[in-house]
Amino acid sequence: MKFQDEPTLFKEIFGDTSKVRVLEYLLEGRELDHSIGDIAEGAGINRVTLFRMWDDLEKLKIIIHTRDIGNAKLYKLNTGNYYVMILIDVFDKIINVGFKKEKIKKKVIA
């Protein structure tokens, strides 16, 4: 099973859709910039599917172009966007809840 195919609490709450996979990938790697190919691969979707949603992500300013390396354009999550800030907060809280539940499980089992 590939990482992107593993069930996560984020996907369980918001659904395992292509857009949710892209958002989860970008939220996890929010400090880094990524090529379109890297985003598609990391999210576990094909590039055609990513291109179908790309205009919406740019129009909503969810992603921003950061730089070019050769012919590759790199993008990252727009952490200055108010809605992205909310997504980051929700994502981090969901991740923390998951970690807390794991700690409690381990204490109960031990």
MMTF fields as JSON, N, C-alpha, C and O atoms, coordinates in Angstrom:
{
  "mmtfVersion": "1.0.0",
  "mmtfProducer": "UNKNOWN",
  "numBonds": 439,
  "numAtoms": 440,
  "numGroups": 110,
  "numChains": 1,
  "numModels": 1,
  "chainsPerModel": [1],
  "groupsPerChain": [110],
  "chainIdList": ["A"],
  "bondAtomList": [4, 2, 8, 6, 12, 10, 16, 14, 20, 18, 24, 22, 28, 26, 32, 30, 36, 34, 40, 38, 44, 42, 48, 46, 52, 50, 56, 54, 60, 58, 64, 62, 68, 66, 72, 70, 76, 74, 80, 78, 84, 82, 88, 86, 92, 90, 96, 94, 100, 98, 104, 102, 108, 106, 112, 110, 116, 114, 120, 118, 124, 122, 128, 126, 132, 130, 136, 134, 140, 138, 144, 142, 148, 146, 152, 150, 156, 154, 160, 158, 164, 162, 168, 166, 172, 170, 176, 174, 180, 178, 184, 182, 188, 186, 192, 190, 196, 194, 200, 198, 204, 202, 208, 206, 212, 210, 216, 214, 220, 218, 224, 222, 228, 226, 232, 230, 236, 234, 240, 238, 244, 242, 248, 246, 252, 250, 256, 254, 260, 258, 264, 262, 268, 266, 272, 270, 276, 274, 280, 278, 284, 282, 288, 286, 292, 290, 296, 294, 300, 298, 304, 302, 308, 306, 312, 310, 316, 314, 320, 318, 324, 322, 328, 326, 332, 330, 336, 334, 340, 338, 344, 342, 348, 346, 352, 350, 356, 354, 360, 358, 364, 362, 368, 366, 372, 370, 376, 374, 380, 378, 384, 382, 388, 386, 392, 390, 396, 394, 400, 398, 404, 402, 408, 406, 412, 410, 416, 414, 420, 418, 424, 422, 428, 426, 432, 430, 436, 434],
  "bondOrderList": [1, 1, 1, 1, 1, 1, 1, 1, 1, 1, 1, 1, 1, 1, 1, 1, 1, 1, 1, 1, 1, 1, 1, 1, 1, 1, 1, 1, 1, 1, 1, 1, 1, 1, 1, 1, 1, 1, 1, 1, 1, 1, 1, 1, 1, 1, 1, 1, 1, 1, 1, 1, 1, 1, 1, 1, 1, 1, 1, 1, 1, 1, 1, 1, 1, 1, 1, 1, 1, 1, 1, 1, 1, 1, 1, 1, 1, 1, 1, 1, 1, 1, 1, 1, 1, 1, 1, 1, 1, 1, 1, 1, 1, 1, 1, 1, 1, 1, 1, 1, 1, 1, 1, 1, 1, 1, 1, 1, 1],
  "groupList": [{"groupName": "MET", "atomNameList": ["N", "CA", "C", "O"], "elementList": ["N", "C", "C", "O"], "formalChargeList": [0, 0, 0, 0], "bondAtomList": [1, 0, 2, 1, 3, 2], "bondOrderList": [1, 1, 2], "singleLetterCode": "M", "chemCompType": "L-PEPTIDE LINKING"}, {"groupName": "LYS", "atomNameList": ["N", "CA", "C", "O"], "elementList": ["N", "C", "C", "O"], "formalChargeList": [0, 0, 0, 0], "bondAtomList": [1, 0, 2, 1, 3, 2], "bondOrderList": [1, 1, 2], "singleLetterCode": "K", "chemCompType": "L-PEPTIDE LINKING"}, {"groupName": "PHE", "atomNameList": ["N", "CA", "C", "O"], "elementList": ["N", "C", "C", "O"], "formalChargeList": [0, 0, 0, 0], "bondAtomList": [1, 0, 2, 1, 3, 2], "bondOrderList": [1, 1, 2], "singleLetterCode": "F", "chemCompType": "L-PEPTIDE LINKING"}, {"groupName": "GLN", "atomNameList": ["N", "CA", "C", "O"], "elementList": ["N", "C", "C", "O"], "formalChargeList": [0, 0, 0, 0], "bondAtomList": [1, 0, 2, 1, 3, 2], "bondOrderList": [1, 1, 2], "singleLetterCode": "Q", "chemCompType": "L-PEPTIDE LINKING"}, {"groupName": "ASP", "atomNameList": ["N", "CA", "C", "O"], "elementList": ["N", "C", "C", "O"], "formalChargeList": [0, 0, 0, 0], "bondAtomList": [1, 0, 2, 1, 3, 2], "bondOrderList": [1, 1, 2], "singleLetterCode": "D", "chemCompType": "L-PEPTIDE LINKING"}, {"groupName": "GLU", "atomNameList": ["N", "CA", "C", "O"], "elementList": ["N", "C", "C", "O"], "formalChargeList": [0, 0, 0, 0], "bondAtomList": [1, 0, 2, 1, 3, 2], "bondOrderList": [1, 1, 2], "singleLetterCode": "E", "chemCompType": "L-PEPTIDE LINKING"}, {"groupName": "PRO", "atomNameList": ["N", "CA", "C", "O"], "elementList": ["N", "C", "C", "O"], "formalChargeList": [0, 0, 0, 0], "bondAtomList": [1, 0, 2, 1, 3, 2], "bondOrderList": [1, 1, 2], "singleLetterCode": "P", "chemCompType": "L-PEPTIDE LINKING"}, {"groupName": "THR", "atomNameList": ["N", "CA", "C", "O"], "elementList": ["N", "C", "C", "O"], "formalChargeList": [0, 0, 0, 0], "bondAtomList": [1, 0, 2, 1, 3, 2], "bondOrderList": [1, 1, 2], "singleLetterCode": "T", "chemCompType": "L-PEPTIDE LINKING"}, {"groupName": "LEU", "atomNameList": ["N", "CA", "C", "O"], "elementList": ["N", "C", "C", "O"], "formalChargeList": [0, 0, 0, 0], "bondAtomList": [1, 0, 2, 1, 3, 2], "bondOrderList": [1, 1, 2], "singleLetterCode": "L", "chemCompType": "L-PEPTIDE LINKING"}, {"groupName": "ILE", "atomNameList": ["N", "CA", "C", "O"], "elementList": ["N", "C", "C", "O"], "formalChargeList": [0, 0, 0, 0], "bondAtomList": [1, 0, 2, 1, 3, 2], "bondOrderList": [1, 1, 2], "singleLetterCode": "I", "chemCompType": "L-PEPTIDE LINKING"}, {"groupName": "GLY", "atomNameList": ["N", "CA", "C", "O"], "elementList": ["N", "C", "C", "O"], "formalChargeList": [0, 0, 0, 0], "bondAtomList": [1, 0, 2, 1, 3, 2], "bondOrderList": [1, 1, 2], "singleLetterCode": "G", "chemCompType": "PEPTIDE LINKING"}, {"groupName": "SER", "atomNameList": ["N", "CA", "C", "O"], "elementList": ["N", "C", "C", "O"], "formalChargeList": [0, 0, 0, 0], "bondAtomList": [1, 0, 2, 1, 3, 2], "bondOrderList": [1, 1, 2], "singleLetterCode": "S", "chemCompType": "L-PEPTIDE LINKING"}, {"groupName": "VAL", "atomNameList": ["N", "CA", "C", "O"], "elementList": ["N", "C", "C", "O"], "formalChargeList": [0, 0, 0, 0], "bondAtomList": [1, 0, 2, 1, 3, 2], "bondOrderList": [1, 1, 2], "singleLetterCode": "V", "chemCompType": "L-PEPTIDE LINKING"}, {"groupName": "ARG", "atomNameList": ["N", "CA", "C", "O"], "elementList": ["N", "C", "C", "O"], "formalChargeList": [0, 0, 0, 0], "bondAtomList": [1, 0, 2, 1, 3, 2], "bondOrderList": [1, 1, 2], "singleLetterCode": "R", "chemCompType": "L-PEPTIDE LINKING"}, {"groupName": "TYR", "atomNameList": ["N", "CA", "C", "O"], "elementList": ["N", "C", "C", "O"], "formalChargeList": [0, 0, 0, 0], "bondAtomList": [1, 0, 2, 1, 3, 2], "bondOrderList": [1, 1, 2], "singleLetterCode": "Y", "chemCompType": "L-PEPTIDE LINKING"}, {"groupName": "HIS", "atomNameList": ["N", "CA", "C", "O"], "elementList": ["N", "C", "C", "O"], "formalChargeList": [0, 0, 0, 0], "bondAtomList": [1, 0, 2, 1, 3, 2], "bondOrderList": [1, 1, 2], "singleLetterCode": "H", "chemCompType": "L-PEPTIDE LINKING"}, {"groupName": "ALA", "atomNameList": ["N", "CA", "C", "O"], "elementList": ["N", "C", "C", "O"], "formalChargeList": [0, 0, 0, 0], "bondAtomList": [1, 0, 2, 1, 3, 2], "bondOrderList": [1, 1, 2], "singleLetterCode": "A", "chemCompType": "L-PEPTIDE LINKING"}, {"groupName": "ASN", "atomNameList": ["N", "CA", "C", "O"], "elementList": ["N", "C", "C", "O"], "formalChargeList": [0, 0, 0, 0], "bondAtomList": [1, 0, 2, 1, 3, 2], "bondOrderList": [1, 1, 2], "singleLetterCode": "N", "chemCompType": "L-PEPTIDE LINKING"}, {"groupName": "TRP", "atomNameList": ["N", "CA", "C", "O"], "elementList": ["N", "C", "C", "O"], "formalChargeList": [0, 0, 0, 0], "bondAtomList": [1, 0, 2, 1, 3, 2], "bondOrderList": [1, 1, 2], "singleLetterCode": "W", "chemCompType": "L-PEPTIDE LINKING"}],
  "groupTypeList": [0, 1, 2, 3, 4, 5, 6, 7, 8, 2, 1, 5, 9, 2, 10, 4, 7, 11, 1, 12, 13, 12, 8, 5, 14, 8, 8, 5, 10, 13, 5, 8, 4, 15, 11, 9, 10, 4, 9, 16, 5, 10, 16, 10, 9, 17, 13, 12, 7, 8, 2, 13, 0, 18, 4, 4, 8, 5, 1, 8, 1, 9, 9, 9, 15, 7, 13, 4, 9, 10, 17, 16, 1, 8, 14, 1, 8, 17, 7, 10, 17, 14, 14, 12, 0, 9, 8, 9, 4, 12, 2, 4, 1, 9, 9, 17, 12, 10, 2, 1, 1, 5, 1, 9, 1, 1, 1, 12, 9, 16],
  "groupIdList": [1, 2, 3, 4, 5, 6, 7, 8, 9, 10, 11, 12, 13, 14, 15, 16, 17, 18, 19, 20, 21, 22, 23, 24, 25, 26, 27, 28, 29, 30, 31, 32, 33, 34, 35, 36, 37, 38, 39, 40, 41, 42, 43, 44, 45, 46, 47, 48, 49, 50, 51, 52, 53, 54, 55, 56, 57, 58, 59, 60, 61, 62, 63, 64, 65, 66, 67, 68, 69, 70, 71, 72, 73, 74, 75, 76, 77, 78, 79, 80, 81, 82, 83, 84, 85, 86, 87, 88, 89, 90, 91, 92, 93, 94, 95, 96, 97, 98, 99, 100, 101, 102, 103, 104, 105, 106, 107, 108, 109, 110],
  "secStructList": [7, 7, 4, 4, 4, 1, 7, 7, 2, 2, 2, 2, 2, 2, 7, 1, 7, 2, 2, 2, 2, 2, 2, 2, 2, 2, 2, 2, 6, 6, 6, 1, 7, 3, 3, 2, 2, 2, 2, 2, 2, 2, 2, 6, 7, 7, 2, 2, 2, 2, 2, 2, 2, 2, 2, 2, 2, 2, 2, 6, 6, 1, 3, 3, 3, 3, 3, 3, 3, 6, 6, 3, 3, 3, 3, 3, 3, 7, 6, 6, 1, 2, 2, 2, 2, 2, 2, 2, 2, 2, 2, 2, 2, 2, 2, 2, 2, 2, 2, 2, 2, 2, 2, 2, 2, 2, 2, 2, 2, 7],
  "xCoordList": [0.837, 0.0, 0.89, 1.794, 0.625, 1.371, 0.884, -0.255, 1.764, 1.408, 0.095, -0.773, -0.054, -1.25, -2.515, -3.618, -2.376, -3.539, -3.912, -4.959, -3.031, -3.317, -4.468, -4.556, -5.345, -6.439, -5.89, -5.004, -6.423, -6.042, -7.315, -8.386, -7.194, -8.342, -8.853, -10.058, -7.947, -8.334, -9.228, -10.278, -8.799, -9.607, -10.897, -11.922, -10.844, -12.041, -13.107, -14.297, -12.67, -13.61, -14.117, -15.317, -13.206, -13.57, -13.835, -14.283, -13.565, -13.79, -12.502, -11.626, -12.397, -11.189, -11.397, -11.597, -11.343, -11.489, -10.139, -9.21, -10.046, -8.795, -8.426, -7.261, -9.392, -9.112, -8.656, -7.732, -9.288, -8.887, -7.469, -6.678, -7.144, -5.788, -4.749, -3.679, -5.065, -4.143, -3.982, -2.862, -5.09, -5.014, -4.221, -3.398, -4.465, -3.729, -2.229, -1.411, -1.873, -0.457, 0.167, 1.264, -0.524, 0.003, 0.049, 0.976, -0.934, -0.939, 0.221, 0.862, 0.483, 1.591, 2.944, 3.842, 3.089, 4.354, 4.267, 4.822, 3.574, 3.275, 4.499, 4.43, 5.611, 6.818, 7.599, 8.484, 7.279, 8.032, 7.275, 6.052, 8.033, 7.362, 7.494, 8.446, 6.52, 6.389, 6.08, 5.43, 6.552, 6.149, 4.767, 4.317, 4.114, 2.795, 2.887, 2.017, 3.946, 4.134, 4.306, 3.762, 5.069, 5.261, 3.95, 3.674, 3.143, 1.854, 0.953, 0.341, 0.874, 0.03, 0.505, -0.296, 1.806, 2.345, 2.144, 1.727, 2.44, 2.304, 0.87, 0.615, -0.065, -1.481, -2.058, -3.168, -1.306, -1.785, -2.848, -3.734, -2.756, -3.706, -2.905, -1.702, -3.561, -2.815, -2.822, -3.643, -1.907, -1.725, -2.962, -3.276, -3.655, -4.854, -5.901, -6.542, -6.069, -7.017, -6.596, -7.436, -5.3, -4.81, -5.043, -5.459, -4.776, -4.985, -6.447, -6.732, -7.379, -8.806, -9.175, -10.089, -8.481, -8.802, -7.834, -8.04, -6.783, -5.718, -6.207, -5.827, -7.047, -7.543, -8.293, -8.152, -9.085, -9.815, -8.851, -9.051, -7.811, -6.836, -6.117, -5.856, -5.799, -5.14, -6.111, -5.766, -7.321, -8.312, -8.661, -8.838, -8.757, -9.06, -7.823, -7.901, -6.681, -5.395, -5.022, -4.425, -5.397, -5.016, -3.533, -2.819, -3.087, -1.683, -1.114, -1.835, 0.188, 0.864, 2.127, 2.772, 2.452, 3.68, 4.833, 4.782, 5.872, 6.992, 8.242, 8.927, 8.542, 9.759, 9.76, 8.929, 10.703, 10.915, 12.298, 13.266, 12.374, 13.66, 13.674, 12.981, 14.46, 14.438, 13.053, 12.521, 12.474, 11.123, 10.029, 8.843, 10.439, 9.461, 9.042, 9.884, 7.743, 7.2, 6.907, 6.357, 7.284, 7.054, 5.992, 5.899, 5.2, 4.071, 4.08, 4.663, 3.418, 3.229, 1.891, 1.237, 1.51, 0.286, 0.422, 1.444, -0.595, -0.572, -0.959, -2.129, 0.022, -0.243, -0.682, -1.062, -0.638, -1.127, -2.609, -3.189, -3.223, -4.646, -5.45, -5.173, -6.436, -7.232, -7.854, -7.828, -8.406, -9.05, -8.033, -8.325, -6.849, -5.782, -5.351, -5.063, -5.305, -4.965, -5.954, -5.569, -7.226, -8.253, -8.027, -8.104, -7.748, -7.472, -6.275, -6.311, -5.228, -4.035, -4.398, -3.981, -5.176, -5.585, -6.39, -6.131, -7.365, -8.193, -7.334, -7.454, -6.468, -5.61, -4.737, -4.646, -4.096, -3.211, -3.991, -3.498, -5.191, -6.008, -6.419, -6.421, -6.765, -7.127, -5.933, -6.075, -4.765, -3.553, -3.256, -2.922, -3.377, -3.115, -4.092, -3.702, -5.359, -6.356, -5.96, -6.057, -5.513, -5.079, -3.912, -3.884, -2.948, -1.804, -2.233, -1.755, -3.124, -3.596, -4.329, -4.161, -5.152, -5.868, -4.884, -5.084, -3.82, -2.806, -2.122, -1.894, -1.791, -1.16, -2.071, -1.626, -3.357, -4.314, -4.426, -4.45, -4.496, -4.562, -3.359, -3.498, -2.169, -0.95, -0.91, -0.428, -1.401, -1.433, -2.402, -2.112, -3.569, -4.572, -4.06, -4.28, -3.376, -2.859, -1.718, -1.6, -0.885, 0.303, -0.039, 0.853],
  "yCoordList": [-1.176, 0.0, 1.251, 1.376, 2.167, 3.415, 4.351, 4.249, 5.274, 6.222, 6.935, 7.027, 7.442, 8.215, 7.37, 7.915, 6.041, 5.16, 4.755, 4.149, 5.101, 4.762, 5.624, 6.807, 5.034, 5.835, 6.858, 6.55, 8.06, 9.089, 9.671, 9.587, 10.252, 10.87, 12.043, 12.288, 12.767, 13.888, 13.404, 13.988, 12.322, 11.771, 11.141, 11.172, 10.572, 9.965, 11.035, 10.8, 12.204, 13.282, 13.968, 14.2, 14.296, 15.104, 14.289, 14.838, 12.986, 12.126, 11.904, 12.768, 10.758, 10.404, 10.768, 9.903, 12.076, 12.561, 13.07, 13.256, 13.287, 13.795, 15.15, 15.386, 16.027, 17.36, 17.274, 17.981, 16.424, 16.249, 15.671, 16.076, 14.739, 14.176, 15.254, 15.291, 16.122, 17.212, 18.157, 18.535, 18.539, 19.439, 18.811, 19.478, 17.54, 16.863, 16.849, 17.12, 16.535, 16.523, 17.909, 18.028, 18.946, 20.306, 20.773, 21.483, 20.386, 20.748, 20.089, 20.711, 18.831, 18.123, 18.732, 18.803, 19.172, 19.722, 21.214, 21.73, 21.909, 23.336, 24.232, 25.318, 23.82, 24.648, 24.5, 25.305, 23.492, 23.172, 23.609, 23.751, 23.82, 24.025, 22.745, 21.98, 22.537, 21.265, 21.513, 22.497, 20.615, 20.652, 20.014, 19.315, 20.257, 19.664, 18.139, 17.464, 17.609, 16.151, 15.606, 14.555, 16.328, 15.894, 15.917, 15.02, 16.95, 17.044, 15.88, 15.239, 15.61, 14.503, 13.179, 12.389, 12.942, 11.681, 11.583, 10.543, 12.66, 12.654, 12.466, 11.857, 12.992, 12.863, 11.531, 11.158, 10.819, 9.529, 9.658, 8.811, 10.729, 10.916, 11.124, 11.38, 11.014, 11.244, 12.736, 13.5, 13.125, 14.542, 15.143, 16.314, 14.354, 14.848, 15.257, 16.299, 14.439, 14.764, 16.043, 16.885, 16.192, 17.405, 18.627, 19.677, 18.498, 19.626, 20.066, 21.248, 19.125, 19.474, 20.388, 21.203, 20.264, 21.094, 22.267, 23.124, 22.305, 23.291, 24.729, 25.557, 25.035, 26.405, 26.866, 28.014, 25.981, 26.332, 26.627, 27.583, 25.811, 26.02, 27.357, 28.052, 27.711, 28.99, 30.159, 31.179, 30.009, 31.077, 31.414, 32.582, 30.394, 30.597, 30.977, 31.202, 31.043, 31.382, 30.41, 30.794, 29.132, 28.066, 27.763, 27.482, 27.825, 27.6, 28.842, 29.64, 28.989, 30.107, 29.587, 28.647, 30.224, 29.914, 30.511, 31.679, 29.714, 30.201, 30.476, 31.475, 29.583, 29.754, 28.769, 27.863, 28.964, 28.051, 27.435, 28.115, 26.141, 25.453, 24.809, 23.82, 25.368, 24.902, 25.127, 26.237, 24.07, 24.162, 23.907, 24.095, 23.479, 23.125, 24.354, 25.121, 24.53, 25.575, 24.927, 23.828, 25.625, 25.097, 25.927, 27.142, 25.231, 25.83, 25.381, 24.356, 26.178, 25.757, 26.267, 27.092, 25.758, 26.188, 27.659, 28.069, 28.44, 29.871, 30.093, 30.314, 30.032, 30.13, 31.532, 31.733, 32.498, 33.836, 34.016, 35.046, 33.033, 33.064, 32.717, 31.721, 33.541, 33.349, 31.951, 31.312, 31.478, 30.16, 29.038, 28.012, 29.234, 28.244, 28.219, 27.153, 29.382, 29.43, 28.606, 27.905, 28.701, 27.906, 26.423, 25.605, 26.071, 24.671, 24.138, 23.016, 24.937, 24.527, 24.277, 23.277, 25.186, 25.039, 23.755, 22.992, 23.519, 22.313, 21.062, 20.092, 21.088, 19.947, 19.612, 18.454, 20.633, 20.403, 19.872, 19.016, 20.375, 19.877, 18.425, 17.63, 18.083, 16.694, 15.768, 14.69, 16.194, 15.382, 15.205, 14.105, 16.283, 16.199, 15.282, 14.545, 15.313, 14.405, 12.962, 12.095, 12.713, 11.359, 10.891, 9.739, 11.77, 11.407, 11.167, 10.232, 11.996, 11.825, 10.502, 9.815, 10.139, 8.865, 7.7, 6.727, 7.789, 6.727, 6.599, 5.482, 7.708, 7.675, 7.008, 6.193, 7.359, 6.775, 5.279, 4.503, 4.853, 3.423, 2.674, 1.6, 3.254, 2.604, 2.501, 1.501, 3.508, 3.473, 2.409, 1.693, 2.298, 1.321, -0.098, -0.985, -0.311, -1.64, -2.034, -3.197, -1.069, -1.361, -1.705, -1.973],
  "zCoordList": [0.0, 0.0, 0.0, 0.825, -0.927, -0.992, 0.101, 0.557, 0.521, 1.577, 1.281, 2.149, 0.055, -0.274, -0.263, -0.228, -0.292, -0.246, 1.181, 1.413, 2.141, 3.528, 4.037, 3.708, 4.835, 5.381, 6.382, 7.178, 6.327, 7.285, 7.878, 7.277, 9.04, 9.682, 8.845, 8.796, 8.187, 7.328, 6.184, 5.918, 5.507, 4.406, 4.923, 4.243, 6.119, 6.692, 6.953, 6.74, 7.415, 7.719, 6.453, 6.313, 5.527, 4.36, 3.098, 2.092, 3.142, 1.988, 1.223, 1.192, 0.617, -0.128, -1.595, -2.447, -1.867, -3.232, -3.724, -2.939, -5.005, -5.58, -4.981, -4.661, -4.828, -4.288, -2.833, -2.431, -2.052, -0.654, -0.588, 0.265, -1.471, -1.507, -1.831, -1.224, -2.782, -3.142, -1.959, -1.613, -1.34, -0.188, 0.952, 1.58, 1.219, 2.291, 1.985, 2.865, 0.749, 0.353, 0.537, 1.083, 0.087, 0.208, 1.661, 2.053, 2.455, 3.873, 4.615, 5.463, 4.288, 4.936, 4.571, 5.41, 3.321, 2.858, 2.627, 1.657, 3.508, 3.276, 3.224, 2.648, 3.801, 3.781, 2.475, 2.185, 1.701, 0.487, -0.756, -0.744, -1.834, -3.11, -3.935, -3.779, -4.81, -5.517, -6.987, -7.341, -7.831, -9.238, -9.353, -8.444, -10.455, -10.68, -10.655, -10.104, -11.254, -11.244, -9.838, -9.5, -9.015, -7.624, -6.851, -6.054, -7.091, -6.394, -6.793, -5.939, -8.09, -8.561, -7.977, -7.478, -8.043, -7.519, -6.008, -5.498, -5.303, -3.846, -3.389, -2.35, -4.17, -3.834, -4.316, -3.935, -5.151, -5.641, -6.712, -6.827, -7.504, -8.6, -9.885, -9.831, -11.032, -12.264, -12.607, -12.1, -13.461, -13.796, -14.468, -14.255, -15.27, -15.946, -14.907, -15.042, -13.88, -12.806, -12.097, -11.781, -11.847, -11.194, -12.078, -11.588, -13.383, -14.292, -14.324, -14.521, -14.132, -14.132, -12.967, -13.091, -11.843, -10.678, -10.508, -9.649, -11.325, -11.153, -11.232, -10.405, -12.22, -12.372, -11.126, -10.705, -10.539, -9.316, -8.167, -7.417, -8.031, -6.955, -7.115, -6.133, -8.36, -8.612, -8.449, -7.853, -8.979, -8.913, -7.459, -7.113, -6.621, -5.203, -4.389, -3.182, -5.075, -4.447, -3.318, -2.313, -3.521, -2.593, -2.775, -1.813, -4.023, -4.349, -5.001, -5.6, -4.873, -5.538, -6.221, -5.756, -7.326, -8.045, -7.244, -6.859, -6.992, -6.179, -7.002, -6.783, -7.955, -8.749, -9.899, -9.969, -10.793, -11.915, -11.777, -11.437, -12.047, -12.142, -13.517, -13.756, -14.414, -15.797, -16.369, -16.319, -16.912, -17.46, -16.417, -16.69, -15.232, -14.195, -13.398, -12.929, -13.253, -12.388, -11.036, -10.963, -9.979, -8.636, -7.925, -8.096, -7.127, -6.428, -4.976, -4.623, -4.143, -2.766, -2.269, -2.905, -1.128, -0.491, -0.111, 0.437, -0.399, -0.106, 1.359, 1.671, 2.242, 3.679, 4.102, 5.256, 3.195, 3.484, 3.181, 3.523, 2.548, 2.216, 3.475, 4.143, 3.783, 4.998, 5.058, 6.109, 3.957, 3.94, 4.105, 4.72, 3.559, 3.743, 5.204, 5.746, 5.842, 7.27, 8.092, 9.028, 7.731, 8.424, 8.153, 9.071, 6.898, 6.557, 7.349, 7.855, 7.451, 8.202, 9.66, 10.245, 10.247, 11.638, 11.833, 12.764, 10.953, 11.047, 10.842, 11.592, 9.823, 9.536, 10.742, 11.148, 11.312, 12.463, 13.67, 14.405, 13.868, 14.983, 14.764, 15.703, 13.539, 13.227, 13.452, 14.029, 12.995, 13.183, 14.665, 15.107, 15.434, 16.874, 17.58, 18.485, 17.183, 17.764, 17.471, 18.339, 16.239, 15.878, 16.732, 17.166, 16.977, 17.822, 19.26, 19.902, 19.768, 21.146, 21.306, 22.313, 20.303, 20.365, 20.371, 21.098, 19.568, 19.532, 20.883, 21.348, 21.523, 22.846, 23.857, 24.665, 23.81, 24.756, 24.514, 25.47, 23.243, 22.922, 23.472, 24.056, 23.278, 23.739, 25.246, 25.778, 25.955, 27.423, 27.907, 28.865, 27.243, 27.628, 27.396, 28.221, 26.269, 25.92, 26.859, 27.244, 27.222, 28.047, 29.451, 30.256]
}
